[in-house]
Amino acid sequence: MIDRIELNKIQALGTIGVLPEEKNRAQPFEVDLTIETDLSVAGSSDDLDDTINYGDVTELVACIIRNESHQLLEKVATRIASEILAIPAVTGVQVNLRKMRPPVPEFLESSAVNIYRSK
């Protein structure tokens, strides 16, 4: 059985997109993460040092969105997955990255990519 930590609706503003207006004006993004890791030690010890620190992970995600400029959601989702997989205790991660106001001619609440990566 694989244990999972779920972090939902991490929000940050960033410049991700192909169009000039997407590169010049920050837009809202939302991220859901499912992190695979062994939670048995933390489940027994009740110690933060034995699990994944949610605050550190959410800050990592927000920093990538805020501080990096990319054209594609696929690239940003891959960057997020790579950084989370660099955490030693993580064995896999699912990243669902949503652009909350995609610039398309029809009404669209969000556009998204969903990727899974593992060690």
C-alpha positions in Angstrom: 0.0 0.0 0.0 1.2 3.5 -0.8 0.7 6.4 1.6 -0.2 9.7 0.2 -0.3 13.4 1.3 -2.7 15.5 -0.6 -2.3 19.3 -0.8 -5.1 21.0 -2.7 -5.7 24.4 -4.3 -2.2 25.9 -3.7 -2.6 29.3 -5.2 0.0 31.7 -6.7 0.3 34.4 -9.4 2.7 33.8 -12.2 3.6 34.5 -15.8 3.1 31.3 -17.7 1.9 31.4 -21.3 2.7 32.0 -24.9 0.8 35.3 -25.6 2.5 38.6 -24.9 -0.1 39.6 -22.3 0.5 36.3 -20.4 4.2 37.1 -20.2 3.7 40.7 -19.0 0.9 40.3 -16.4 0.8 37.8 -13.6 -2.2 35.4 -13.7 -3.7 33.1 -11.1 -2.8 29.5 -11.0 -3.9 26.6 -8.7 -2.1 23.4 -7.9 -3.2 20.1 -6.4 -0.5 17.7 -5.3 -0.6 14.1 -4.3 2.7 13.1 -2.8 3.6 9.4 -2.3 5.7 8.6 0.8 5.8 6.2 3.7 3.8 7.7 6.5 4.1 4.8 9.0 6.9 6.4 11.0 5.1 9.8 11.3 1.9 7.9 12.1 3.6 6.3 15.1 5.9 9.2 16.3 3.6 12.2 15.8 6.7 14.2 14.9 6.9 16.7 12.0 10.5 15.6 11.3 9.2 12.2 10.3 7.0 13.4 7.4 6.8 15.9 4.6 6.5 19.5 5.7 3.4 20.9 4.0 4.6 24.5 4.4 7.9 23.8 2.7 6.2 22.1 -0.2 3.5 24.8 -0.7 6.2 27.5 -0.6 8.3 25.5 -3.2 5.3 25.3 -5.5 4.4 29.0 -5.1 8.1 30.1 -5.7 8.3 28.1 -9.0 5.0 29.8 -10.2 6.0 33.3 -9.0 9.6 33.4 -9.9 10.0 31.4 -13.1 8.6 32.3 -16.5 7.6 29.5 -18.9 5.4 29.1 -21.9 3.6 25.8 -21.1 1.8 24.4 -18.2 3.5 21.1 -19.0 6.9 22.6 -18.3 5.8 24.2 -15.0 4.1 20.9 -13.8 7.3 19.0 -14.7 9.4 21.6 -12.7 7.2 21.2 -9.7 7.3 17.4 -9.9 11.1 17.4 -10.2 11.6 19.6 -7.2 9.2 17.5 -5.1 10.9 14.3 -6.2 14.2 15.7 -5.0 12.8 15.4 -1.4 14.4 12.1 -0.2 11.3 10.6 1.4 9.1 11.2 -1.7 8.6 8.2 -4.0 6.1 9.7 -6.4 4.1 12.8 -7.1 1.0 13.8 -9.1 0.7 17.4 -10.1 -2.5 19.0 -11.3 -1.7 22.6 -12.4 -4.6 24.9 -13.5 -4.6 28.3 -15.2 -7.6 30.0 -13.8 -8.2 32.5 -16.6 -6.9 31.0 -19.8 -7.0 33.5 -22.7 -9.4 31.7 -25.1 -12.3 33.1 -27.1 -15.0 31.1 -25.3 -15.8 30.9 -21.6 -13.5 28.4 -19.9 -13.2 28.3 -16.1 -9.7 26.8 -16.2 -7.2 24.9 -18.3 -5.0 22.2 -16.7 -2.4 19.6 -17.0 -2.1 16.6 -14.8 1.2 14.6 -14.6 2.5 11.8 -12.5 6.3 11.2 -11.9 8.1 8.7 -9.7 11.6 7.7 -8.7 
